[in-house]
Amino acid sequence: MSKPLIAIVGRPNVGKSHLFNRLARKRIALVEDFEGTTRDRLYTNIDIWGRPCTLIDTGGFDPFDKEGYTPSILASTQIGVEEADVIVFLVDGRDEPTTLDYEIAEVLRRTRKPVILAANKVDTISMKPANHYDLRMGEPIAVSAASGFGVAELTEKIEEVLPPPDENADEDYETTKIAIVGRPNVGKSQLTNTVLGYERTIVSPVPGTTRDAIDTYLSWDEQPITLIDTAGMRRKSRVKRDETSTEYHMVLRSLRAIDRANVVVLLVESGGITDQDTKIAGYAHEAGKPLVIGVNKWDLIETPDENARGGKRTLAQKDYEANLQNYLPFVSYAPVHFLSGEKGFGVVELIEDALEIAPNGEFRVTTGQLNDLLRRAVAEHPIPSVKGRPVKLRYATQVGVNPPRIAVFLNQPELLHFSYIRRIENVIRAKFPFRGVPLKIEVRKSNPRDEKDDKS
C-alpha cells in the first residue's frame, strides 16, 4: 500500500523549502533568501503522528524564464496537486495575498482535495498574520518554518485530513511485489519482458519509453508475484521544459511503486554507478525495503560462459563490487547479481533471490536469542573503554520490523564508537536471516536501576 502524499505548494520565496526541512526534521532542501532557489522537486519520507507519509517540495521555477514565471509556477503547482492526497498551501503571513496567490488558490479549489492554508513567517503568537481570508481557503494556520512555531498545529491538521488507511491493505500483500527501479534505459522493461516470457512493456533504446508503473501478475514456481516495471528516474537538470509534467508523474509513481513493494530490484548498468543510482538506492533504503542490485548488460563486459562459473566471481565482477562499495556503502547488505536482461542469463537467479529475501524484513528474533548472541560477541571482542570509562552492554531487543530495528541498551551509549555498532550489525546478520534488508541498530541509555544493580 502506498503512503499518503503531501505536497507543499505556493509562490516563490514563501518558505516552502524551510517548511519541507522542518517537517522532514533534517536539512534536505536548499534554503536561501532569494527567489527560485528550489529548482528540483524533492521527496522524502516523514511521519505524521505515527502515519508514514511522503512529502514533496514543489520547486522548479526559473526566474529567468523568458515567457514569464507565472505559467511555470502554476504548471508546477498543478503537477504537484494532481498526485497529492493532501495539499499545504503556503503563503507569506506578513504580506497581503498577491495575484499569484489568488491564481494558485483557484487551481487548488478545482482539485476538490484537502487543502490546508498555512501563513508562514509568523514568529510569535502575538504576531498577527495578514488577512488571507480573501483567498477563500478557510482559516489560515500561523506558522514559522524557521523557528518551528505553529508546526505542531499544522501537522495535527494534516493528520485530520489524511485519507483513511486502506481497509484492503491485507489484500495488497497476497502476492509478493517486486519493484524494478533504476535510471532510464538501464533495461527495466527488457528484464520484465524476459521474466514474463513475452513483451508486456515497450522496449526502446530511447530513454523514458516507460512512463508509468506497470503491474503484471504471474506465478513463479507456484508462488504468486506482482512484477512492477517502473519509469526511469533521471536527474531533473536533464528534463526538457516541455516534458516537466510527464516526468514529474513518472518519478512520483516510481517512488510509490517502491513504497508498496515487498522487495526492490535496483537495476544498474555494467558501465558503472552514477549519482542518480545512489539517490534511487537511498530512497529504497530509507523506505526500509529489502533490496537486490542487478548489474544489467553484463554481456557487454564478459560472455555468459565466463560469467561466475560455479558461483565464483570473476575479476571483473570483483572490481565492480568494489566500485559498488565506494558508491553505495549504505546498502552493502544488498546481494549483487550480474545479468543480461536481453539474453536472459542471470535473470532466474535474480528473481529467486529477490523472492528469498522479501520476507526477511518481517523476521523477528527473540530477546533471549539476541542477548545470548551479543553476550558471546562482547566476550570475544570487548567494547573498548573511553578514557578509563567502561562501556557495558546491558541487553538488546528487537523493537520493530520492516525494516527490522534492534534496540541496544548500554550504560554510556554516547561513548560507543560507530565501528562497534557496525560490528554488532554484522554479528546479528551472520546469525539471523536479515540478508538483503536494512537493519537499524538503535543505541539507547539503559535504565539507571540496572546501573545500581550492577554496583551492588
N, C-alpha and C positions, 0 to 999 in steps of 0.2 A: 504494500500500500504506500503510495507516495505521500510525502509530507505536505501540509498546507504551505502555500507560497504567499509571502508577504512582500509587497512592493512599496518602496518609498518613492514618491513622485513629487514633483514641484519644479518651479522655475529655478534658474541658476542662482547659486550663492545664498540659498536659504538655509543651508546646513545639512543637506541630505547625507553627505558622507560622514559628517560628525555624528549624526544620529545613527547611521549604519554601524560605525565603530562602537558607539555606546551600547547598542543592542547586542552586538556581537561580543562585547566585553574584551575586545582586542583591536589594535590598530591595523586595519586591513586596507581601508580606502585612504588615498592621499588627500590631505586637507590643507587648503591654502585660503588666503583671503580674497583671491581674485576669481572671477567667473570662469567656468569651463574647465576646472581642474580635472574633474572626473570625465574621462572620455570612453573608458571601458565600463561595461555593466559588470558589477561584481556580485558574487553569490557566496553565501556562507550558511552553515547550519547553526541554528540558535535554539534556545529553549525558552518557550513562553509558558511560565508557571507549570513546568513539567511536561509540556507538549512539544515534541520535536517539530521544528518548522524550518523552512528555507527562506532566507531574507535576501532581497535584491536591492541594490542601489542603482537606480536608473540614471546614469550619467550619459555621456556621449555627445554632448552638444559642442559644436565648433563655433567659437566667437568670430572666426574669420570666414565663415560661410558666406560666399558672395550672394547667395539667394536670400540671406537674412536668417537669423537664428530662430525666429518663431516657428516656422514649419518644422525645423529639426527637433525642437523641444516637444512640440505636440506629437510628432511621429514617435519619438522616444517614449513619451508618456503612454500613448495608445498601445505600443508594443508591450510595455510592462503590465498594463491593466488587463490585457486580454488573457494572459496566463495566470494572473494573480487570483488568489482566493480572498485576500484582504488587502486593502489599499490604504496606506498612510499618506495623506495629502499634506505636505509640509509647506507652510508659509512663513514669512518673516513677521514675527509678532510685534516688531517695533514700527512697522510701516503699514499704511493702508493698502488694501488689495490693489494690485496692478492689473493692467489689461491682460497680461499673460495668466495671472491667477484666475481671472474670470473665464478665460478660454479653456484652461485646464479643468476648472470646475465643471464647465459644460460637458467636456469629454467624459469626466468621471460620472456625472449624473446619468448619462446614457448607458453606462455599463450595468446598472442595477446590481452592483456588487457592494458589499460593505465598505464604506469609505469613512475613515477617521480623520477629522481635521485637526492638525496639530500646529500651534503657533510657537515657533522656535525663537530662541534668543530672549526669552523671558526668564531672567536670572533669579528672581525672588518672588515670594507670594505677594509682596506689596506692589510689585511692578505689574501694572495692568496692560494686557496686550491691546493692540489696536483693534478697531472694530472690523471683524471679518464676517459678520452676520449676513452682509450683502451677498456673500458667496453662496448662500442658501445650502450650506453643508452641515448645519447643526452647530452645536456648542463646541467651540474650539478648546482643545486641551493645551494649557500653557506649559511649555517645556523649555529646558535649556540643555541641548545636547552636549554642550561644552562642560557644564558643571554637574549634570545629572538631575537637576531639579525637574520634577514632574514626570520623569521617565517611568517610574513605578506605576503612576496612574495611567500612563499611555499603554503599558503592557497589560494592565488589568482590562482596559477597554478592548485591546486586541484579543485577549483571551475570551472575552464575552462574545465576540462576533466570529470567532474561528468556526469553520464548518465542523459538525459533529464527527467523531471517528466513524469510519466505515463499519456498519454493522456486519458486513460480509467479509471482514478482514481475514477471518479464518479461511474462507474460500480462496483468498488471494494466494495462499501458500499450499494449495493442494498439489501444485506442480512446483518443481524446482526451477526457479527463474535464473537464467544465465544471461547477463547483460554483456554484450561485446562492445567495448568502447575504445576510442583512440582518435588520433588525428585523421583528417581527411586523407583518403587514398592509401591507407595502410593495408587495406584488404578485408575490411569487416564484412562487407556484403559477399565477397567471394568465399570467405570462411563459412558464412551462414549457408550459402548455397551448397557448399561441399558437404557440410554436416547433413543437410536435408536430402541431398542426392538429386535435387532439381533446382531450377532458377526461381527462387522465391522473390529475390530482390534484384534490381537492375545493377549490373556491374559495368563500370566505365572507368577509363583512365583519368577522366575529368574529376578533380576533387569536388566534393559536395553533391554528388549524384543522389545519395540518400538524404532525404530532408525530413524524416520523421523517425520515431522509434517504432519499429515494426515487430509485432509479436507473432511467433509461429509456434504452434503446439505440435509435439511429436513424442513418440515413445522410444526411449533409448534403453535397450535391454529390459523391456517391460517396465521401465521407470518413466512416468510422465514428466516431461520437462517443457519449459517455455523458453525459446531462444529469442532474445531481444536484440535485433540489429539496430544500432543507433546511428544518428548522423554524426559526422566527423566534427570535432570541436577544434576550431582553429583560432589563432590569435586575432583579436579584434582589429589590430592595425592592418591586417591583410584583407579585411572585409570591405568590399566596394560599397559606396554610399547607397546605391540603388538596391543593394541586397540586404540592407540593415534589418528590415522586418523579418524576412525569411530566416536569416542567420540567427537572429535572437531566439526565435521559436525553436530552431533546431537545437541550440545549446540547452535551452530550458528543458526540452523533452528528453535530451540525453541525460541531464542531471537527474531528472525524475525517474528515468529508467534505472539509474544506479540506486536511487533510494528504495525502489520496490524490488530490486533483485535480491536473490539469496546468495549469489556469488557473482563476482565481476571478473571478466576476462579483459585485461588491458592488452591490446594489440599494438606492438611497436614494430618498427622496420629494422631489417638486418643492417641497414646503413648506419644506424646509431640512434642515440637518445637525444631528444630536444627538450627545451624548457617547457613546451606545451605538454609533452608526455609527463613531465614532473608535476604539472598542475593537475592533470587528469588523475594521476595516481594519488595525489594529495587529497582530492575530493573523495575518492573511494575510501581512502584510509580514514579521513575524518568522519565519513559516514559509518565506519565500523564494519565494512563489508569484507567477507572472505575474498581473497584476490589471487588470481593466477596471471602470470605475464606470459604472453605468447609472442615470440620473435618470428614474425612472418617474413616470407620471401627469402628464407634461408637457402633455398636452392640457387640463389644468385651468389652465395658465398661458397657453398660446398654442395656436392652432389648427394642425393639421398643415400647412396651406398656408403659414403664416407661419414655419414651423419650418425654419431652416437651408437656405434656398434656395441651390442651387449650392454647398453645403458651407460657406457662410458662417454665422458665429454671429450671432444676434440680440442686441440689447442685453440682454434678459432672460437669455439664456444666458451672456453675458459676465459679468453680475453674479453669476450662480450659480457660475460657475467661480472667480470671485474669492473667493466665500464658501468654496468647497472648499479653496482655498489657505490660507485662515485656519484652517480646522478640521482639514484633512488634509494639512499641508505635507510630511509624511514619505512620502506616496505621490503626489507631484507627477508622477511618471513614468507614472502610470496614465492611459490615454486615457479621455475622458469622452463618453458618448453620451446624448442626450435622446430619450426614447421614451414610448410608451404601450403597455403590455403588453395592455391591454384592446382597443384599437383597432388595434394592430399596427404603427403607424408607428415606424420606427427600430429594430425588432427584428432584421431581417435584417442590418443594418449592425453591430449589437452582436455578434451571434453570429459573423459573418465576421471581425470584428476580434479577437474572443477566440481564434478558431482561428489567426489570423495571428500573434499574439504568443505563443501557447502554447509553440512550440519555442525561443523566444528565450532561455529560461533555460538551455538546453544549448549555446548558441553559444560557441565558443572562438575567440579571436583569437590569432594567432601573436605571439611575443615580438618579432620583428623589426618587424612592422606596428605594434604597440603603441608601441615605443620611437621609431620614426620619427615617429609622430603626436605624441607628448608632447614630443619634442625641438623640433619646429616650434612647438608651442604655447608652450613655455617661451621660445623665441627671440622670439616675438611679444609675449609678456607675461611678463617675467622674474619669478621668485619674489622677493618683497620680502625684503631682509635685515633682521635684527633687531639694533639697536644695533651696527651695523657687522659683524655676524657673517653671512656669506653662507650661504644655504640652497641646496644643489645637489642636483638630481635625478640620481641615478646611472643607474638603469634601472628598468623595470617589467615585470611578467609576470603572466599570469593563473594563479591557483593553485587555482581551483575553479569548479564550475558548480552551478546550482540551489540558491541563486542564484549568478550569476557573481561571483567575487571577484578583485579586482585588487590585487596587492601592489606598492607603490611604495617604492623604496629611496632614502633621502636621507642626506646626511652628518649633518644635525641635524634629525631628524624632529620633535623636540619644539618646534621653532621655526616649523613650518609652520602658518599660520593656517587655520582651518576653511573660510574663504571660498575659499581656493585649492584645497582638497580638492574643494569643490563645483564649482569651475571645471574641475578635472581630470575629474570625473564628466561634466560637460556636454560637454566636448570628446570624450570617448570615446563617449558616447551619440550625438552628432551624426555620428560616423563609422561606427560599427558597429551591427548590429541588436540592440540591447539595449532596444528600446522596450517599455514595459509591464512590465518586470521590475525588482526591486530590485537595484541594483548596489553591491556592497560594496567600498569603497576602503580598503585596509589599509596604513597608513603604517608603514614599518619602517626600522630603522637599517641603513645599508649596511655592507659588510664593511670593517674597518679597513685591509685590504690595498688597497682601492680608494682610500682617502684617501692612502695612502703613494704609490701610483702617480700620483695627481693632483698631488702636490707635486714629484715628480721631473721 
